[in-house]
């Protein structure tokens, strides 16, 4: 909550984010949707404004791409995205968006993913499914390509594309006498891969535009004035901090670290200190994804009731004797030993070639074993 001053009158801005409990989990172990159409990291964010007796609000939602897909950790920095082929995929997508339309009205799906590589394949599959939903507008906006080189003013291109529908959806507005004069008639659903960093930048940008429209309607600013651009005005510092802090909280629950690109929300540009913080957070995410999130996922499934303990069944933790904590030192010793023997036999030449091939094969096999077993993986519930 923040209290900036506008025209010497104190206003109150509040951000409330409500996390859906139907598909709770950690970043890598809860991706996409389940068979009922519930998506991972689905969050409804409401921006509330109180000014001079007026009350208004603006809603947005975010959520993982509503397909059946996974991204299994394997010590890679970016594990490969895999789309799960399932005959019920079209119905999953329909269930998800029909639920949104029933609750919020008209829906615009803004897809911020890359259009090349694994992300591109997932984005293409998403776009293909959306062609079957005539009632939902799908907008593809390659955030990294369009806003590359810190050119984040390019988000205006996205707004220009959806401006007409954005204004038709509107916002909630109540007068000082309690009269309802505006009601939000639809929702913008934003997503990237994680629905964290790119999504938070985009949502904060759209929220500023809506805030400006609300203040103009309240006569707090003139129709020719715009406060929703990236500026250094002290009156907007609270607004920017609210969105930065909110992005960090959402990211902490899903990935275990603060959000990336927070300085873009705060300053409208990438800063050197921001790059350093993002680098540290990215490394932390890598460690947590590979060595901690499996345990966290089990804890979430247990606490949320997604997994029910049965006294008649053996503990899932007894089914696999490999533990990343115990395997790591052993695997490190074996790998170093295999590499050492391989290098020694190679230096001998001649008769050492066969030995080198054998040692290299053993090293490769050991690396594959480590890659398949060393990562922390959930044991209580499946991916879907």
N, C-alpha and C positions, 0 to 999 in steps of 0.2 A: 504494500500500500504506500502511496506517495501523496504529498500535498503541495503541488506547485501552485504559484500565484499567476492568475490571468486577469489583466485589467484591475489589479489591486484586490481581486476577490480570490479567496482560497478555494481551490478545487481539490477533489479527492479522486485519485486514480487507483484502482485495485485490479490486480490480476489473480484470477482463480483458475487453476488447472485441475481437472478431474480425470483421474486415470481409470480406464475400464479394467475391471477385475476378471474378465472372462478369458484372457490369454496373457496372464502375467508371466514375466520372466526376464532373463538376461539377454544381452544384445545378440549373441551368436546362437543361443539355444532356443530363442523364441523369435522366429522370423515368419513373415507372411501371415496366412490365415489358417484356421482350422476348418473342419468340414461344415461347421455351422455358419461360417462367414465372419467369425470374430477375428480381429487382427491384433498382432503384437504392437505394443507401444501405442495403443489408441488412446488419445488424450483430447478432451474438450477444454479449450481455453477461453475464458470469458474475461473481457476487458470492461470494467465498470467505471463510469465517470459520474461524479456528482459536482454540479456547478450552479451556484446561485439558485438553489431549489430544484433545478432540473436533475433528472436521473436518466442515464442512458447506458447501453451495453452493446457489445459486439462480440459475437461468437465465431470461433474457428475450430476446426478439428484437424488432427494429424493421425496417421496410422500407417503401418507397414503395407506394402503393396499386397492387395487382397487376393493373391494367388497362393498355391501350395508350392513353397520353395524352401530351400535350406542352404546353410553355409557352415559346413562342419569344420571346426578348427583342426589344424594339422601342422602347427608351427609356422605356416606361411603367414606373411604379413597381411595379405589379403586372400583369405581362403576362397576357393572357387565357388561361385553361385551355381546352384543346381535347381532346376525347375522339376518338381515332382509330377510326373505324368499321371493324371487321374481323370477318370471319366466324369467325375462330379465337379470339375473345376468351373465350368460355366455356371453351375448352380451356386457354387460358393460365392462367386463374384456378384451374382444377382441378389443373393441373400444379404450380402454386405451393403450394397447400395440401396436396395429397397428398404432396409432398416434405417439407413440415413435419411432417405426421402420421407419416410413415415414420421420420423422424429423432428426433422429440421426443414423440410420442404425442398425446393430446388437445390441441386448439388452440382458444384463444379469441382472436378478432380484435377488438381494441379500436380503433375509429375515432374520432379526436379532432377531425376537421375540422368547419368551420362547416356549418350546414344552410341557408345562403342564398347567393345569388350564384353565381359560378363554382364555388366550393368545394362548395356545396350540390348543384349538378348532378353533380359528380364523385362526391360522397358517395352520392347517390341511385343512380347507375349502379353503384357498388360494392355497395351494399345489395341491389340487384336481382339482381346476379350471385350474391351470397352466399345468396340464397334457394334456389338450386339445389344448395347443398352442405349436406346434412342433417347431416353428421358434424362440421361446424365451427360453433361458436357465434359469431355476429356481434353485437357490442355497439356501438351508436352513442352517443357522448357528446360533445356540442358543448362543447368546453373553454372557448371564449371566452364563450359564453352562460351556461354553468353556473358558471364561475369568474370572471365579470366583476367589476370593482371590487375586485380583489385578494382575492376571497372564495375562497381556495384550499382552505379546509376543505371545500368542496363536493366535492373529490375523494373524500371518504368516501362520497358518493352512488354514485360509480362502483364503489368497493370493495364497498359493500353489495350492488350488483347482481351482482357476480361472486364474492362471498365463498365460496359453497358450492363452486363449481368450483375456485376458487383454492386452497382448503384440500385438496380432493381431489388436485389436481396435486402439492401438497407441495413437498419440497425433498430434496436429498441430505444424509444424515447418517451419519457413521461414528464409532464409539465409540473410546475410548482403546486398546482391545484390537484395533482394526482391524475390528470387526464392522459390517457394513452393516445399519443398522436402518431407514433411510428412503431412498427413491429417488424422484426427481422424475418424475412420470408424465405431464407435459404441459407446455405452454408458453403464455405470453401474448404475442401479437404486437401491438405498438402502432404506430400511425402517425398523423401529422398530414399536412400537405402536404409539408413538407421532412423530416419524421422527425427533427427536431433539438430545437427549443425546448419545445413542448408535450409532445412525447414524452419528453424527458429529465426534465421535472418529474414526469410521471406514473410513469415507471419508477422514479425515486428514491423516490416515495411508496410504491409497491408493494414495493420492495426493503426499506424500513424495516419494513413489516409482516411480511415474511418473516423478516427478521433478528430481530425481537422473538419470533416463534414459535420460531425455532431456539434462542434464548437461554433461553426458557422451558423448552424440552425438555432443555436442558443444565443446567437448574437454576441458571443464572447470574442470572436474575431470577425473582421470584415470579410466579405465574400471574395475579395482580391488577395487576402492574406493566406499564407500556407505555413503551418508549423510542422507538417509531416515530412519535411525533407531533413536530411542529415545536417544538423547545424551544431554550433557550439553554444547555443542559448542555454543559460543556466536554468531557465524554467523547464527545459526538456530533460535536464540531467536525471531527474527522478524517473521520468518515463523510460529513458534508456536503461537505467540501472534495474528497473523492474523486469524488463525483458531479458537482460543479461542474467540476473539472478534466477529468474524462472527457467531459462534455458539450462543453467547449471544444475538446478534441482532435478529437472526431468532427465538430464543426462546422467546424473549420479545414480538415479534409480535403475536406469537401463544399462548403462555401460560401466558405471563405477568411477567415472571421472567427470570433471567439469566439461561443459560443451566447448567445442572448437568454434573459431570465428566469432568469439564474444566481442572482440574489439571492433568488428564490423558493425555489430548492433550498437555498440557504445559510441563509436567515432565515425562510422560510415566508411572506414577504410582499414586495410590491413596494416598493422604496425609491427616494428621489429620485436618489441617486447611480446606482442601478441603471437608472433610466429614462434618465439621460444616457448611460451606457455603451451601453444598448440602442439609443439613437438614433444614436450614432456607428457602432455595428456595422451598423445597418440602412442607413445611408448608404454605408458601405464595401461592403456586399453589392450595393447598387445599382450602384456604380461597377464592381466586379469582374464582375458579371453581364453588363453591357453592353460593357465594353471589355477584359476580360482572360480571361474563362473559356473563350472559344472556343479561344484558344491553349493554355490549360491542358488542355482536353479533348483536343486533338490530341496533346499531350505524353503524357498518360495512355494514350491508345489506342496510341501508338507504343511506349512502355515496356512496357506490359502484353501486347503481342503481339496486340492486337485488330486492328491494322492491319499488314499485311505489305508491306514495301517491295519494289517490282518495278523492276528495271533497264530493263525493256522498255516501261514506261509513263511518260508525262510526270508531272512533279511536280504534285500537286493544288494547290500554292501558286502555280502559273503560270497556272491556269485563270481566276482572277479578279484583275483588275488593281486593283480597289478595295481600299484598306487604310484602316482606321478612323483610323490615326495620320496618314496623309497627307490623307485626305478631310476630317477635322474642321476644320482651319484654312481650307481652301478653301470648304467649305460654310458656315462661319461668316461669311466675308466676303460670299458671295453672298446669304445670308439677310438680313444687315444691310443690304446694298445694296438688295435687293428691298423690304424694309420701309420703308426711307428714301424710295425713289422712290414707293411707294404712298402714304405719308403726305403727300408734297409734292403729288402730283396730286390727292389728296382735298381739300387746302386750296385749290386753285385753283377747284374747283367747276365747274359748267357743262361746258365742253369737256373738263375733266379726268376726267369720270366714266368714259368709255370707257377712258382710259389707266389709271385706278385699277383697273378690273375686270381689265384685262389683267395689270397688275402683281400684283394680288392672286392671280390664277390662277397666274402664274409662281412666286410665293412659295409657294403651296400645293403646287405640283408639286415645288419644290425641297425643301420640308419632307418630302414623301413619299419623295423620292429619298434624303435623308439618313437617314430612319427605316429605310429598307429596306437600306441599305448600310453605315451607320457602325458598327453593333454588331459586336463580335468574335464570329465564328461558326466552329465547327469545320469542317474540310474533309476530314479523312481518313475518317471513318466516319459513317453515317447515324444517325438517332435510335434506331432499333430494333436 
